[in-house]
Amino acid sequence: MNTIMWIILIAMAAICGYNILSSILQSRARKTSVQIVTTVHDNPSTSRAFTWHSRNPNSRAQLQITKGSERDFEHSSVAGYEADHSVIRLEGQEIAVHRVVTAGLKPSTMYSYRVRDSNEEDWSEPHTFTTAAEEISEVSFIYVTDSQADKVNEFRLWENTMKQAFARFANPDFVVHAGDLVETAAKKSAWSHFFNASMFWIGKTPIVPVVGNNDIKDIGAARYASYFHLPENGAEALKGTQTNYSFDYGCLHIAVLNTEMCIKQQTKWLEADLSGTHCEWKIVVMHRPIYGGTITKKLVDWSRIIDKYKVDLVLQGHNHVYSRSHPVKNGRVTGDGSDTVRDHEGAIYVVVNASGPKFNKLKEDQFYHKLHFQNNKQIYAGISISGKMLTYQAYDVDGQLLDQFTILH
């Protein structure tokens, strides 16, 4: 009898242990499944924006944030935020979209944060980030484009590209993605794969997204917009789409354009936006290129504004080749043909091939080309600004330096 009792007790203990372990593992799985996207929204020295989804359309959500990297949220200095809540229908299912902008942060300070839906007991795994300095004298960021994929194995190429980029250009202030994040906008799984492959950085380093044609094809911009919380200072016709906006990062002004719709409205907006900035450096970002292997004729008016306000650099995507122009001004090549641009001789237009699985056949060189090639490898670029100098370097995923140039003011 005693032997039977012992067997029963051991079996009950094993079952209990299994249940506890299963609960822990499930809890950890829930924590790691939250895809939190960080973006620049206001002053990068004192704020940060966050966006995430949850399956229950009625759920409210919170974000907690505290100074330091210890990830201890059980003390009085933890700040709590109630997330803004909206609902989007994805593939017949209603999904909650949560957005928070944290304000009043201290410059040059590391913070830890976590999020939770109201119907969940567990918080997400904490993430950390560091605010910009109060006086931003230097800026560095990574530039990529066209991760454009649908399947998990394809997005591993994108993940590898970004791991190589972060290894070479450590601690960037943000990442510019020039569009076509996914191949098929209507596939929820494609977006999940993109963000899963980005989770090692996108909860810490802000993304500066640009809408590409594939990101909104057949379904419009609602799904794309649901993943980001960006400045609402773009053209009125594009309000709520998260596709047209601008921001300052210290000495740098970045204007992001939507090449898929409302071109004339954005032409007026771009003129007003660039005329209103006092930043030393100006960069414009778009998906379809003005000069980038082909010329997108409907965008030529933008180039006139780019010339008028002495934009330094135009970052583009779409063509899936590597293309870098000479300085271009008034539709003509300027400069001395070297890899140094001086005194606003003209804007440099770049397409940094692709960061995912798709590459296009190289077309004929155009009059503006300084460099134009297809190596069938993912490419990324690092851009840094210090004082009167901007430095650009492009590498492939094998670590080969493919292009570099300098702009001097």
N, C-alpha and C positions, 0 to 999 in steps of 0.2 A: 504493500500500500504506500509506504514512504517513497519507494522508488517511483511509483506512478505519479505521486504528488510532485516530486522533484522534476520529473519530465514535463508535467503540466506547467509548473512555475517557470522552468527554463524556456519552454515554448512561448509562454505569455511574455516573458522578458524580451525574447527575440523579436516578437511581433511589435511590442512597444518600442523597442529600439529602432526597428525598421520604420515605424510610423514617424518617430521623431526625426530620423535621418531624412526620410522622404519630405517631411515638412520643411526642414532646413534647406534641402536642395531646391524645393519648389519656391521657397522664399527667395533664395539667391537667383533663381531663374527669372522670377518676376522683377527683381531689382535690375538685372542686367538687360532686360528686354525693352526698357524705356529709351526711345530714340529722341534725345534732347538736342535741339539745334540752337547754337548761339549765333547772334548777329550783332553788328553795330547798329545802334538806334539813335542815341543822343551823343552826348560828350563821352568819348571812350575812356576818359580819365576818371569819370565818376558814375558810369552806368554800364549796363549790359542787358541785352534782350535774350529771351529764351522762348522756345516753342516746342510743344510736344502734343501727341495725340493719345487718346484713350478710347477703348471700345465702347464704353457705356456713354451714350450721348447725353445722358442726364447728369453725369458726374461732374462735380466741381473739383477744383484742384488747388494745391498750395505749393509754394516754393519757400524753402528755408535757406538762409545764407548767413555765413559767419566768417570772420577773419581767420586767416591761417590755413595750414594744410593738415592739421591734426584730425579734422573731420569729426570733432566733438560738437554735437548739436544740443547737448543737455546742459546749457548754461544760459544766463540772462542776456548775453550779448547777441544771441541769435535773432535775426530779423525775419519776420514771416510776411509773405505776400499771398493774397488771394489772386488766382489767375483769372484773366479775362476769358470768357467762355463763349464759344460759338459751335455750331454743328454743321458738318458737311456730309453729304451722301456720297459714299464711295462704293461702287459696284453693288448698289442696292442696299447697302448697310449704312446707317447713320453713325458717324464718328464724332467724338468731342475733340475740339481743337482748343488747346490751352496756351495762353500767351502772358508773359510777365516781362516788365521792364523794371530792373532794380535801379534805384536812383540814390544819390547821396553817398556813394561809395568814396573811399579814400584813394587818391592817385598812388600809383606804384605799390599797390598792396595786393597780396595774394588772398583769395577768398575760396571757401568751399561752399557748395550748395547741393541741395537734393530736392526732389519733387515727389508729390504723392497725390493720387486721386482720392476723392472723398470716400469712395467705396472700397478702398484698399487699406489694410492695416500697415503694410510695409512701405517704407520709403524707398526711393530708387537708390542705387549706389551713388555715393557722393562724387562730384567732379570738382576740379579746382581750376581757377583762372587767375590771371593777374591783370589789374587795371593798368592803363597807360600812365605815363608820367604826367605831372601837372603841366609842365612845359615840354612838349614833344619836339625834340630837336632832330631825331632820326626815326625813319620809318622803314620797315622791311616786310615784304610779303611774298607769298607764292602765287604764281599765275599758272593755271591749267585750263583746259577746255575739253569738251566732248568725251566724257566718260561713257556716254551713249551705249547702253547695253540693256538687256532684259534678264539674263540668267546669272545665277550665283557664280559660276565659273568665269564668266565674262567680267563680272565686277571684281574678281580677284586681281585682275590686271590693273584696274583702277586703284584698288587698295595698295598694291605693290608700288604703283607710281607715287602715291602719296607718302608711303613709308620711305621711299627713296628721297623724296623731296624734303620731308621733315628731317631726315638724317643729315642731309647736306645743308639745308637752310633752317637750322634749329630755332625754335621759339619765334616764329613769324608773328607779326601783329595781326594778320588775317590772311585768308585765302580767297583769291579771286577765281571764280569758275565762270568761264565765258559762254556757258550754255550747252544745251543738250545733255542734261544730267542723265537722262534715261533715253531708251530707244522708243518705247511705247508708253505714252502718257497715261493711257487708259488702264494699264496693268498695275494694280496695287502692289503686286509682288516685286515689280521692277523698282519702285520707289523704296520698298523695304530693303531690298538687296543693296541699293545705293547707300542708304543711311547706315545699314549694318556694317558695310565695308568702310564707312567713314567714322565709326564710333570712337576709334582710338584718338581722334583729334577734334571732332566737330562739337563736342560738349565743352571743349576748353578754348579752342581757337575760333574766332568768328569766321563764318563764310560770307563772302560777298557774291551772291548768286546773280546770274544773268539768265534771262529766259531764252531758251532756244526753240526753234520750230517744233522739234520732237517733244518738248516738254508740255506743249499745249495742243498738239495736233488732235483734231476731232472732238476734243472735250472742253476746250477753253482753258482759262487760267485759274479756275477755282481750286483745283487740286494742288497745282503748283504753289499758289498763294498760301495754302493751309500749312505749309512746312516752315514758313519764315515770318519774322516780325521785323520789318525794315522801316526806314523813315517814310512817312506819308507826305512827301514834299514834291512828288512828281506831277506830271500833267494831269489835270482834273479828269480827263477822259479815261485815264488808267487808274484812278483811285481804287484802292482795295485789291489790286492785282499783284502787288509786290514786285512789279516789273520795271518801274521807272522811278529812280530816286537818286539822291546825292548825299554826300556827307564829307565832312572835313576830318582829317586825321593829322593833327599838328599842322605842318607846312604843306600838306597834300590835300587837294580837293579831287574827289572821284565822282564822276557822273555816270550813271548806269542807264542805258537805253534799251528799249524794246524794239527790235527790228521787225516784228511780226504784225504790228497793228498801230494805228494812230500816229503815223509818221509825221504828218503836218503839225499835229498838236505838240508833238515832242520837239519839232524844229523850233517853235516859239518858246517852248519851255527851256530848251538847251541854251538859247540866246540869253534868256533871263537868268538862268542858273549860272552860266559862266561869267556873265557881266557882274554878278553880285558877289563873287568870291574874291577875297584878297589873299588867297594862298599863293605861295611862291611857285608851287608845282601843280599842274593840272593833268589828270589822266581821264580819258573817256573809255568806257567799256561797252561792248555790244557783241551780239552773236554773229549775224551775217556781216561779212567784212566790206568796208568801203574799198580798201586796197588790200587784197590778201589772196592772190591767185586768180580771182575774178573781181570785177568791179560791180557792186550792187548799185545800179543806177538810181533807184528810188531813194538812196541815202546820200547822194552827192551834195544835197543842200546842207547836210550836217558837216561835211568837210569844209564848207565855206565858213561856218561858225567856228569850227575847230581852228582854222587859220586865223580868223579875226581875233580870237581870244588867246592865241598863242599856247594852245594845248601841246604838251610835250610828247605824249605817248598815247596811242590808241590800241587797246587790247581787244582781240577779236577771236572768233572761232569758226565753226561751221564747215570749213573746206577740208579738214582732215589732211592737211599737208603742212610743212613748215614754210612760212613766208615772212620775210622781214624787208620792209621798204627802205630805200634811201629817205632822207628827209623830204617831205612833199609839202609844197605850198602853192596855192592857186593852180592846182592840177599839174604842177611841174616839179621835177626833181631839183633839189637845191643842195648846198653843201659841197664839200671837196672830195667826196667819195670815200672818206676814211670812216673808221668806226667811232668817231667822236663828233657829236653834234654840238654846235656852239651858238649861243646868243639867239635862240629861237629861230634857227634857220628854216625850220619846218617840223611837222609832226612825223614821228616814226610809227608805222602801222605794222603790227605783228599778228600772226596766227601761229600758235605754238603746237601745231599738228594735232594730236589727240592724246587723251590719257586713258583710253579704253581700247576695245578690240578692233575698231574700224579705221581703216586707212584708205584714202582715195588715190587714184592714179594722178601723177603729176601732169599738169597742163603746161603749155608754153609759158616761158618767162614773159612778164609784162615790163613796160617801160620803167616802172617804179622799183623793180626788184633789185635789192642789194644781195639777198640770199633767198634761195627757193629750192627746196629739195624734198624728197620722200625717202625716209630710211626705214619705214615700216616698224618703228619702235615708238613706244610711249615717250612723250617729252614733257618736261616741266621747266619752269623758269623761276628764278629768284630775282626780285627787284628790290634795291635798297636806295634810300635817299638820305644824304647827309650834307647839310649846308647847301652849297651851290652845285652839287654833283649827284646825278642819278646813275646807278650802275645796274646793268641787266646781264644775266647769264642764263643760258639754256642748256640743259643736260638731258641725255636720254637715260632710260632706266638701267643701262649698263654702266653708267657713270662717266660717259664721254661728254666732254664740253663741246657743244656744237656751234654755239654762237655767243658773242658778247659785244656789248657796245656801251658807250658812256655819253651822257648828255650833260653839258656844262652850261650854267647860267652866268 
